[in-house]
Amino acid sequence: QFENMAVHITLPESRKKTAAPDEPKHLVTPGDVITTDTGYMRGHGTYMDDDKLKASVAGVVERVNKLICVQPLKTRYNGEIGDVVVGRITEVGQRRWRVDVNSRLDAVLMLSAVNLPGGELRRRSAEDELMMREYLQEGDLISAEVQAIFHDGALSLHTRSLKYGKLGQGVTVQVSPSLIKRRKTHFHNLPCGASVILGNNGYVWICPTVDDEKVESSGGYQQDLEPVPSADREVIARLRNCILALATHKLMLYDTSVLYSYEASRQYQVKDLLQPDVAEKVADDTRQRLQMESG
């Protein structure tokens, strides 16, 4: 039964050891005493016990003036106003959609917070409410922006700009939200021939390069369901494997790191990038190049 089993063997090779990034200043685990000084204010991830400030989660201690909080190392997505997110419609309700955005609670997208087809600007009518499933239905992927945060922590989204809206053909990759670097823009048309949306919520969308004029004319609702050429599919698959390699080795994800990892992976076949040793080499090469640039 083992006759046709493929075995992958790599020869030993010398590799330059990359300098490990600086360790976080103050790591704590639940129950650790952060400080006994009573002059500090208690922030997220902490609690008072016998006049001692202790950590309630495992993470890094952050001090802002007299406020002490603990940033968890691994957590669900906690949204901030202005964040770009990629999400999936889970429910169509009364004048609203519920969206899974990798948070504790589903986000809400109100009917009044979306662009109407063709970009019309008018009050939403009963006909629009009846047509909601025509616009977005369960299972559809969207890109959106966080507009507000409700008192229970749920997010309110909007897709009023034409760069947001329904996503067509592509691939979603899920990574830890803490690995997405906050930038001015999270929409990137990469020179390798694909577009990437790095959602602050840890969902990354990869698709063939989008024609902005086409999106604007359709209002973001018409989807191009033409078969994607093989070359484009290969670029998308390579980018996906590169992003997973960076995430596995805890490198921050932003346009430069994704592009550098793509260039470092060119010497390997797409399927080889799934092998742990090849993924490690690509991540190491990317880390070295980023460290050289930062000096």
Secondary structure, 3 states (H helix, E strand, C coil): CCCCCCCCCCCCCCCCCCCCCCCCCCEECCCCEEECCCCCEECCCEEEECCEEEECCCEEEEEECCEEEEEECCCCECCCCCCEEEEEEEEECCCEEEEECCECCCEEEEEEEECCHHHCCCCCCHHHHHCHHHHCCCCCEEEEEEEEECCCCCEEEEECCCCCEECCCCEEEECCHHHECCCCCCEEEECCCEEEEECCCCEEEEEECCCHHHHHHHCCCCCCCCCCCHHHHHHHHHHHHHHHHHHHCCCCECHHHHHHHHHHCCCCCCHHHHCHHHHHHHHHHHHHHHHHHHC
